[in-house]
Amino acid sequence: FRRDVPMLVPPGAGAFFERQGFVAVSELAAGESRQVKGVAVTATEATHPVKRRSVAETEAIGFLAGGARRVYFAGDTDLFDGMEALGGGLDLALLPIWGWGPNLGAGHLTPERAARAAALLEPRIAVPIHWGTLYPAGLSRLRPRPLRLPPHEFAARMREHAPQVEVRVLAPGEATALS
């Protein structure tokens, strides 16, 4: 990223990004909003324990972006009370469907729970994210399932919980467009 790109980060994370040389860092707590190039971005609740060595303790957040389209980026979260209130008129929901590498720890959605989240949110399109990320080198030969299967399990669960929602499974780095 260019160091002048606007960054919206959770409370407690701003100093970390400023130490990395970013100059347009704004901390945003759940419920707070900022305008970024004509798009209203609101931080939303997320349920995920946040403890990292490089960043002070921070609050987990997601983002709801609204302009010509409404997009929900859940961040790293599990289901939470109030998730349903974020829905209604969503064009796109980006939902995490796994944890770190081969593990699924606290604060993460399984493919099943992510499909239930999508049923609550009722987006037009749902894209599963956060699967197969940070997978330890070489482990894919021993434990390939967490690297490959979560998005397909999500799509199958979506046919049960929210068949009206279009699911787009993207390969890492692949793009999609909202029409």
C-alpha positions as CSV (number, residue, x, y, z in Angstrom):
1,F,0.0,0.0,0.0
2,R,1.0,3.6,-0.5
3,R,1.7,5.2,2.8
4,D,-0.9,7.9,2.2
5,V,-3.8,5.5,1.6
6,P,-6.7,6.2,4.1
7,M,-6.8,3.4,6.7
8,L,-9.7,2.7,9.0
9,V,-8.5,0.6,11.9
10,P,-9.9,-0.6,15.3
11,P,-9.2,1.4,18.4
12,G,-5.8,0.6,19.7
13,A,-4.3,-0.3,16.3
14,G,-3.6,3.2,15.0
15,A,-0.1,3.6,16.6
16,F,1.0,0.3,15.0
17,F,0.2,1.5,11.5
18,E,1.6,4.9,12.1
19,R,4.9,3.2,13.2
20,Q,4.8,1.4,9.8
21,G,4.8,4.9,8.1
22,F,1.1,5.2,7.2
23,V,0.0,8.8,7.5
24,A,-3.8,8.7,7.0
25,V,-4.8,6.4,9.9
26,S,-8.2,6.8,11.6
27,E,-9.3,4.6,14.5
28,L,-12.9,3.6,14.3
29,A,-14.9,1.9,17.1
30,A,-18.1,-0.1,16.4
31,G,-20.9,2.3,15.5
32,E,-18.6,5.1,14.3
33,S,-18.5,6.2,10.7
34,R,-16.2,8.0,8.3
35,Q,-16.6,9.2,4.7
36,V,-13.9,7.8,2.4
37,K,-14.1,9.2,-1.2
38,G,-17.9,9.6,-1.0
39,V,-18.5,6.2,0.6
40,A,-19.9,6.1,4.2
41,V,-17.9,3.4,6.1
42,T,-19.3,2.3,9.5
43,A,-17.4,0.1,11.9
44,T,-19.5,-2.8,13.1
45,E,-19.4,-5.2,16.0
46,A,-17.3,-8.4,15.6
47,T,-16.8,-11.2,18.0
48,H,-13.2,-12.3,18.0
49,P,-10.5,-12.3,20.7
50,V,-7.7,-10.0,19.6
51,K,-4.2,-10.6,21.0
52,R,-1.2,-10.0,18.8
53,R,2.4,-9.4,19.9
54,S,2.8,-6.5,17.4
55,V,-0.4,-4.6,18.2
56,A,-1.8,-3.4,21.5
57,E,-5.0,-5.0,22.5
58,T,-7.6,-3.9,20.1
59,E,-11.3,-4.4,19.6
60,A,-12.4,-6.6,16.7
61,I,-14.5,-4.8,14.1
62,G,-16.1,-5.3,10.7
63,F,-17.2,-2.7,8.2
64,L,-20.4,-1.7,6.5
65,A,-19.8,0.4,3.4
66,G,-22.7,2.3,1.8
67,G,-22.8,4.4,-1.3
68,A,-24.3,3.2,-4.6
69,R,-24.0,-0.3,-3.2
70,R,-24.1,-1.7,0.4
71,V,-21.2,-4.0,1.3
72,Y,-20.6,-5.8,4.6
73,F,-17.1,-7.0,5.4
74,A,-17.5,-9.1,8.5
75,G,-13.8,-9.0,9.4
76,D,-12.8,-11.9,11.7
77,T,-15.9,-12.8,13.7
78,D,-18.3,-15.4,14.9
79,L,-22.1,-15.0,15.0
80,F,-23.2,-12.3,17.4
81,D,-26.5,-10.8,18.6
82,G,-27.3,-7.9,16.4
83,M,-25.8,-9.4,13.2
84,E,-29.2,-9.5,11.6
85,A,-29.7,-5.8,12.0
86,L,-26.7,-5.2,9.7
87,G,-28.6,-6.8,6.8
88,G,-31.4,-5.5,4.7
89,G,-30.5,-4.2,1.3
90,L,-27.0,-5.6,1.3
91,D,-25.5,-6.1,-2.2
92,L,-22.5,-8.1,-0.9
93,A,-21.4,-9.9,2.3
94,L,-17.8,-10.9,2.7
95,L,-17.9,-13.7,5.3
96,P,-15.0,-15.4,7.0
97,I,-15.4,-19.2,6.9
98,W,-12.4,-20.5,8.7
99,G,-9.7,-19.7,11.2
100,W,-5.9,-19.5,11.0
101,G,-4.3,-22.2,8.9
102,P,-5.6,-25.7,9.8
103,N,-7.3,-24.5,13.0
104,L,-10.7,-23.1,13.8
105,G,-10.3,-21.2,17.1
106,A,-12.7,-18.9,19.0
107,G,-14.1,-16.0,17.1
108,H,-14.4,-17.7,13.8
109,L,-17.2,-18.9,11.6
110,T,-17.4,-22.5,10.4
111,P,-18.8,-22.8,6.9
112,E,-22.1,-23.8,8.5
113,R,-22.2,-20.8,10.9
114,A,-21.2,-18.5,8.0
115,A,-24.2,-19.8,6.0
116,R,-26.5,-19.1,9.0
117,A,-25.0,-15.6,9.2
118,A,-25.8,-15.1,5.5
119,A,-29.3,-16.2,6.1
120,L,-29.6,-13.5,8.8
121,L,-28.0,-10.8,6.6
122,E,-29.8,-11.7,3.4
123,P,-27.3,-10.2,1.0
124,R,-27.7,-10.5,-2.8
125,I,-24.3,-12.0,-3.1
126,A,-22.1,-13.8,-0.5
127,V,-18.4,-14.4,-0.9
128,P,-16.5,-16.7,1.5
129,I,-13.2,-15.3,2.7
130,H,-10.4,-16.1,5.2
131,W,-10.0,-19.7,4.3
132,G,-6.6,-21.2,3.7
133,T,-4.9,-18.0,4.8
134,L,-1.6,-18.2,6.7
135,Y,-1.4,-21.9,6.1
136,P,2.0,-23.3,7.3
137,A,4.3,-24.2,4.5
138,G,4.2,-27.9,3.7
139,L,1.1,-28.6,5.8
140,S,-1.2,-28.7,2.8
141,R,0.3,-32.1,1.9
142,L,-0.6,-33.6,5.3
143,R,-3.9,-31.7,6.0
144,P,-5.3,-30.3,2.7
145,R,-9.0,-30.2,3.8
146,P,-8.8,-26.8,5.6
147,L,-7.0,-25.3,2.7
148,R,-9.4,-26.4,0.0
149,L,-12.8,-27.5,1.3
150,P,-14.3,-24.6,3.4
151,P,-15.6,-22.5,0.5
152,H,-17.3,-25.5,-1.0
153,E,-18.8,-26.6,2.3
154,F,-20.0,-23.0,2.7
155,A,-21.7,-23.1,-0.8
156,A,-23.4,-26.4,0.1
157,R,-24.7,-25.0,3.5
158,M,-25.9,-21.9,1.7
159,R,-28.2,-24.1,-0.5
160,E,-29.8,-25.2,2.8
161,H,-29.9,-22.0,4.8
162,A,-30.1,-19.2,2.2
163,P,-30.8,-20.6,-1.3
164,Q,-31.9,-17.1,-2.5
165,V,-28.3,-15.7,-2.0
166,E,-25.9,-16.0,-4.9
167,V,-22.6,-17.5,-3.7
168,R,-19.3,-16.7,-5.4
169,V,-16.4,-18.8,-4.4
170,L,-13.2,-16.9,-5.5
171,A,-9.7,-18.3,-5.7
172,P,-7.2,-16.3,-3.7
173,G,-6.4,-13.2,-5.7
174,E,-9.4,-13.6,-8.0
175,A,-11.8,-10.6,-8.4
176,T,-15.5,-10.3,-9.0
177,A,-17.8,-7.4,-9.9
178,L,-21.2,-6.3,-8.7
179,S,-23.5,-5.7,-11.7
